Amino acid sequence: MTKLRTAFWALGWLYWLSSTVVLVLACIAGEVGGLHFSWSSIFSIGLPLCFINMVVATTIAFFFHRRLAVGMLGLMLISLYWAHNTFAFRIPTEFSMAKQPSHIRLLSWNVQQNGVCLKSDTANPSNSNYRLANILRRYQPDIISMQDFGEYHDSSIYISSIALVKKASGLPYHYYFAGVNQLWQNGASKYGTIIFSKWPIVGIDTAVIETNPYVKELAGLATIQHPTMPFCVANFHLKSMYINPAIPFVRDTAVSLGDTLPLSNAGFIDKVQFFAKVHHKQTRIIQQFLPYQQPLLITGDFNNVPGSYSYNTIKKNYTDVFLAKGSGWGRTYYNYSPTLRIDHVFCSPQWQPIQVTIPNTGNISDHYPIIADLLLTKP
């Protein structure tokens, strides 16, 4: 009986200690980054589960060791500084489709190269571009910020993706931050991020966040001449981790493009560790690129969850629109865990978030869009 009790306490202490260590590492990971801690992204992804586990461990400890439980509770409360970004503690409210005249509706979406824009298939209701156009017509955004956006050159086979979005949204202005001109599996195309606007785009700036002989990825910044005051919209796409090996580009093309080399066949942990370092470098470039002291909306596919180094670094001095007006986990990636909110919209203090939604758009893309209404206030 004594040996059994000793084993029970040993397992209990091991569980409490390991829960504490893992939670601390998950919190530190978001501050250190992948260049200094290659496991940072892995721990950041697990932060919500680590916090929930800590709640369970602390509850159990209260029944067996009160002093230990008090210490764990204190650590848990400190960890809320990082963990609270992973979940919006608000009662769900219905998104109002009616736009107020003073509000600006923003849609940010990784459209996964927006499907194949075949002329013969555009009117097919099951076509991803047809359904994407219906989303734009339904929500009627004033600003559209898209990542992973493809434009196909062969006009005899493909329609223009830009023309399709403009027609569906009614937005007359755009700027395409096309960073790649490669022969992809769907034909010769441009690839990058793009911003569509209801108002004139009067200024453009770019920063190269990735380059090699085959791939060039840009972070883009558009200055928009709004009647109230000019404001900027930043748009970028941090490097994909190529987690899904079923994607043809990852399986067949990554090596030929010299992009990720043998990582296309690597395991989950190897990929996440490798791209934690890549994202760390890209985040530093973006941090220096973003303007200060002017109204700014930051949009992008971060490929990083809240609590990660990229999220924490770029979010400083800005408001996460989803945390301000959303509820729940807010997943933006439809695979794997419901905690994967890897696309984000931040706003500077001149903006007041009004409402936000992340609609389930099915398999139009492997990401869901973030749609937000905001009010631009005078300084």
FIMARFI-864291 format. One record per residue (C-alpha): y, z, x. Coordinates in nm, 2 decimals, always signed. Last residue first. Layout:
<pts>
py; pz; px
Y; Z; X
...
</pts>
This chain:
<pts>
py; pz; px
+6.18; -3.45; -0.71
+6.15; -3.66; -1.02
+5.81; -3.63; -1.19
+5.54; -3.90; -1.21
+5.31; -3.80; -1.49
+4.94; -3.87; -1.44
+4.65; -4.00; -1.66
+4.32; -4.02; -1.48
+4.01; -4.25; -1.47
+3.75; -4.19; -1.20
+3.49; -4.47; -1.21
+3.11; -4.42; -1.18
+2.93; -4.53; -0.87
+2.60; -4.73; -0.83
+2.78; -5.01; -1.00
+2.75; -5.17; -1.35
+2.43; -4.96; -1.37
+2.54; -4.72; -1.65
+2.92; -4.67; -1.69
+2.89; -4.29; -1.74
+3.26; -4.21; -1.78
+3.44; -3.99; -1.52
+3.74; -3.85; -1.71
+4.08; -3.71; -1.62
+4.38; -3.57; -1.81
+4.75; -3.48; -1.74
+4.78; -3.46; -1.36
+5.14; -3.39; -1.26
+5.26; -3.59; -0.97
+5.55; -3.52; -0.73
+5.33; -3.26; -0.56
+5.11; -3.53; -0.40
+4.79; -3.66; -0.58
+4.43; -3.68; -0.49
+4.16; -3.90; -0.64
+3.80; -3.87; -0.52
+3.47; -4.05; -0.49
+3.17; -3.85; -0.35
+3.10; -3.63; -0.64
+2.73; -3.58; -0.57
+2.65; -3.26; -0.76
+2.43; -3.44; -1.01
+2.18; -3.50; -0.73
+1.99; -3.82; -0.65
+2.15; -4.14; -0.78
+2.44; -4.20; -1.02
+2.72; -4.14; -0.78
+3.05; -4.02; -0.93
+2.93; -3.67; -1.03
+3.19; -3.46; -1.20
+3.03; -3.12; -1.13
+3.17; -2.95; -1.44
+3.51; -3.00; -1.59
+3.82; -3.22; -1.52
+4.19; -3.15; -1.53
+4.30; -2.99; -1.20
+3.96; -3.01; -1.02
+3.94; -3.38; -1.11
+4.29; -3.45; -0.99
+4.23; -3.29; -0.65
+4.58; -3.18; -0.56
+4.74; -3.26; -0.22
+4.87; -3.05; +0.07
+4.53; -3.06; +0.25
+4.29; -3.30; +0.06
+4.24; -3.53; +0.35
+4.10; -3.26; +0.58
+3.89; -3.08; +0.32
+3.73; -3.39; +0.18
+3.65; -3.55; +0.52
+3.52; -3.22; +0.65
+3.29; -3.17; +0.35
+3.35; -2.90; +0.09
+3.38; -3.16; -0.19
+3.12; -3.43; -0.13
+3.15; -3.72; +0.11
+3.10; -4.09; +0.07
+3.48; -4.09; +0.06
+3.50; -4.37; -0.19
+3.88; -4.38; -0.23
+4.20; -4.29; -0.39
+4.51; -4.11; -0.26
+4.81; -4.12; -0.49
+5.14; -4.06; -0.32
+5.50; -3.96; -0.42
+5.70; -3.93; -0.09
+5.74; -3.67; +0.18
+5.44; -3.78; +0.40
+5.26; -4.11; +0.45
+4.89; -4.13; +0.52
+4.79; -4.30; +0.84
+4.74; -3.99; +1.06
+4.49; -3.84; +0.81
+4.33; -4.18; +0.77
+4.26; -4.21; +1.14
+4.12; -3.85; +1.16
+3.90; -3.92; +0.86
+3.75; -4.23; +1.02
+3.65; -4.03; +1.33
+3.49; -3.76; +1.13
+3.33; -4.01; +0.90
+3.15; -4.17; +1.19
+3.03; -3.84; +1.32
+2.89; -3.74; +0.98
+2.75; -4.09; +0.97
+2.49; -4.01; +1.23
+2.38; -3.67; +1.08
+2.35; -3.82; +0.73
+2.15; -4.11; +0.86
+1.91; -3.90; +1.06
+1.86; -3.66; +0.77
+1.77; -3.93; +0.52
+1.53; -4.11; +0.75
+1.59; -4.42; +0.96
+1.51; -4.78; +0.87
+1.87; -4.90; +0.84
+1.95; -4.67; +1.12
+1.79; -4.91; +1.36
+2.11; -5.11; +1.40
+2.40; -4.96; +1.19
+2.63; -5.26; +1.19
+2.50; -5.52; +1.44
+2.52; -5.77; +1.15
+2.16; -5.87; +1.20
+2.05; -5.51; +1.20
+2.23; -5.43; +0.87
+2.11; -5.75; +0.70
+1.75; -5.70; +0.58
+1.70; -5.34; +0.46
+2.06; -5.23; +0.42
+2.18; -5.56; +0.27
+1.88; -5.57; +0.04
+1.95; -5.23; -0.11
+1.61; -5.06; -0.14
+1.67; -4.83; +0.15
+1.92; -4.62; -0.05
+2.08; -4.38; +0.19
+2.29; -4.65; +0.35
+2.54; -4.39; +0.47
+2.83; -4.60; +0.36
+3.13; -4.59; +0.58
+3.45; -4.44; +0.43
+3.61; -4.67; +0.17
+3.99; -4.66; +0.15
+4.28; -4.68; -0.09
+4.63; -4.53; -0.07
+4.87; -4.57; -0.35
+5.24; -4.52; -0.28
+5.53; -4.44; -0.52
+5.87; -4.60; -0.59
+6.09; -4.42; -0.85
+6.12; -4.40; -1.23
+6.10; -4.78; -1.28
+5.79; -4.80; -1.06
+5.82; -5.02; -0.75
+5.47; -4.98; -0.59
+5.41; -4.92; -0.22
+5.06; -5.01; -0.13
+4.85; -4.84; +0.14
+4.52; -4.97; +0.27
+4.25; -4.83; +0.49
+4.07; -5.12; +0.65
+3.71; -5.20; +0.74
+3.62; -5.47; +1.00
+3.26; -5.56; +1.04
+3.09; -5.83; +1.25
+3.22; -5.80; +1.61
+3.29; -5.43; +1.56
+3.57; -5.25; +1.36
+3.61; -4.94; +1.15
+3.91; -4.74; +1.03
+4.17; -5.02; +1.08
+4.49; -4.90; +0.93
+4.70; -5.09; +0.68
+5.05; -5.10; +0.53
+5.19; -5.29; +0.24
+5.53; -5.28; +0.06
+5.68; -5.41; -0.26
+5.39; -5.42; -0.50
+5.55; -5.50; -0.83
+5.45; -5.30; -1.14
+5.14; -5.31; -1.36
+4.93; -5.29; -1.04
+4.60; -5.39; -0.89
+4.48; -5.24; -0.56
+4.20; -5.38; -0.35
+3.94; -5.26; -0.10
+3.72; -5.47; +0.12
+3.50; -5.78; +0.13
+3.55; -6.15; +0.16
+3.27; -6.38; +0.09
+3.03; -6.65; +0.20
+2.73; -6.64; -0.03
+2.53; -6.37; -0.22
+2.33; -6.23; +0.08
+2.65; -6.20; +0.29
+2.80; -6.45; +0.53
+3.10; -6.26; +0.66
+3.47; -6.24; +0.62
+3.54; -5.86; +0.63
+3.86; -5.65; +0.61
+4.01; -5.78; +0.29
+4.28; -5.53; +0.18
+4.35; -5.73; -0.13
+4.69; -5.68; -0.29
+4.75; -5.71; -0.66
+5.02; -5.77; -0.92
+4.99; -5.91; -1.28
+4.78; -5.64; -1.45
+4.64; -5.77; -1.78
+4.33; -5.56; -1.73
+4.06; -5.81; -1.83
+4.25; -6.12; -1.69
+4.35; -5.95; -1.37
+3.99; -5.82; -1.31
+3.84; -6.16; -1.36
+4.10; -6.34; -1.15
+4.03; -6.10; -0.86
+3.65; -6.15; -0.89
+3.71; -6.53; -0.87
+3.43; -6.72; -1.04
+3.13; -6.83; -0.85
+2.92; -7.15; -0.83
+3.17; -7.43; -0.78
+3.44; -7.19; -0.66
+3.24; -7.11; -0.35
+3.45; -6.84; -0.19
+3.32; -6.52; -0.33
+3.55; -6.21; -0.35
+3.38; -5.88; -0.30
+3.52; -5.53; -0.37
+3.35; -5.23; -0.21
+3.64; -5.02; -0.32
+3.87; -5.05; -0.62
+4.21; -4.90; -0.71
+4.34; -5.01; -1.05
+4.69; -4.90; -1.16
+4.82; -4.93; -1.51
+4.48; -4.87; -1.67
+4.38; -5.02; -2.00
+4.09; -4.79; -2.08
+3.89; -5.02; -2.31
+3.99; -5.35; -2.15
+3.90; -5.23; -1.81
+3.56; -5.10; -1.93
+3.50; -5.44; -2.10
+3.57; -5.62; -1.77
+3.31; -5.41; -1.60
+3.06; -5.50; -1.87
+3.12; -5.87; -1.82
+3.11; -5.82; -1.44
+2.77; -5.64; -1.46
+2.61; -5.92; -1.66
+2.42; -5.79; -1.97
+2.68; -5.93; -2.21
+2.63; -6.28; -2.07
+2.98; -6.44; -2.07
+3.00; -6.45; -1.69
+2.65; -6.59; -1.64
+2.70; -6.96; -1.57
+3.01; -6.90; -1.36
+2.82; -6.66; -1.13
+3.02; -6.36; -1.03
+2.75; -6.17; -0.85
+2.79; -5.80; -0.89
+3.12; -5.61; -0.84
+3.07; -5.58; -0.46
+2.95; -5.22; -0.53
+3.23; -5.15; -0.78
+3.36; -4.84; -0.61
+3.61; -4.72; -0.87
+3.95; -4.57; -0.91
+4.13; -4.61; -1.24
+4.49; -4.48; -1.28
+4.68; -4.44; -1.60
+5.05; -4.37; -1.56
+5.21; -4.15; -1.82
+5.56; -4.18; -1.97
+5.46; -4.42; -2.24
+5.17; -4.19; -2.35
+4.84; -4.36; -2.33
+4.60; -4.35; -2.63
+4.24; -4.32; -2.50
+4.25; -3.94; -2.51
+3.97; -3.79; -2.30
+3.79; -3.53; -2.49
+3.80; -3.18; -2.35
+3.53; -2.99; -2.14
+3.62; -2.62; -2.08
+3.73; -2.58; -1.72
+3.57; -2.44; -1.41
+3.57; -2.77; -1.21
+3.29; -2.75; -0.96
+3.25; -2.84; -0.59
+3.60; -2.73; -0.49
+3.52; -2.37; -0.58
+3.26; -2.36; -0.30
+3.51; -2.36; -0.01
+3.74; -2.07; -0.10
+3.45; -1.93; -0.30
+3.29; -1.85; +0.03
+3.51; -1.54; +0.05
+3.37; -1.41; -0.28
+3.02; -1.47; -0.16
+3.08; -1.28; +0.16
+3.21; -0.98; -0.04
+2.91; -1.00; -0.28
+2.68; -1.01; +0.02
+2.84; -0.69; +0.16
+2.82; -0.52; -0.18
+2.45; -0.63; -0.22
+2.37; -0.48; +0.12
+2.52; -0.15; +0.02
+2.33; -0.16; -0.31
+1.98; -0.22; -0.17
+1.70; -0.27; -0.41
+1.83; -0.36; -0.76
+2.17; -0.49; -0.63
+1.98; -0.70; -0.37
+1.83; -0.91; -0.65
+2.18; -1.00; -0.78
+2.30; -1.08; -0.43
+2.01; -1.32; -0.37
+2.06; -1.50; -0.70
+2.43; -1.54; -0.64
+2.36; -1.65; -0.28
+2.12; -1.92; -0.42
+2.40; -2.05; -0.64
+2.63; -2.07; -0.33
+2.36; -2.25; -0.12
+2.30; -2.49; -0.41
+2.67; -2.58; -0.43
+2.70; -2.60; -0.05
+2.40; -2.83; +0.00
+2.59; -3.15; +0.05
+2.82; -2.97; +0.29
+2.52; -2.84; +0.48
+2.39; -3.19; +0.53
+2.74; -3.32; +0.61
+2.79; -3.07; +0.89
+2.45; -3.12; +1.05
+2.61; -3.31; +1.34
+2.83; -3.01; +1.43
+3.12; -3.09; +1.67
+3.17; -3.46; +1.59
+3.04; -3.41; +1.24
+3.31; -3.18; +1.11
+3.42; -2.82; +1.19
+3.60; -2.72; +0.87
+3.36; -2.85; +0.61
+3.06; -2.73; +0.82
+3.20; -2.37; +0.82
+3.13; -2.32; +0.45
+2.77; -2.46; +0.47
+2.70; -2.26; +0.78
+2.81; -1.94; +0.62
+2.59; -2.02; +0.31
+2.29; -2.09; +0.53
+2.34; -1.76; +0.73
+2.37; -1.55; +0.42
+2.07; -1.70; +0.24
+1.87; -1.66; +0.56
+1.96; -1.29; +0.59
+1.88; -1.22; +0.22
+1.55; -1.40; +0.23
+1.44; -1.25; +0.56
+1.54; -0.90; +0.43
+1.33; -0.95; +0.12
+1.04; -1.09; +0.32
+1.04; -0.79; +0.55
+1.08; -0.56; +0.25
+0.77; -0.70; +0.08
+0.57; -0.70; +0.40
+0.66; -0.33; +0.45
+0.56; -0.25; +0.09
+0.23; -0.43; +0.13
+0.16; -0.25; +0.46
+0.23; +0.08; +0.29
+0.00; +0.00; +0.00
</pts>
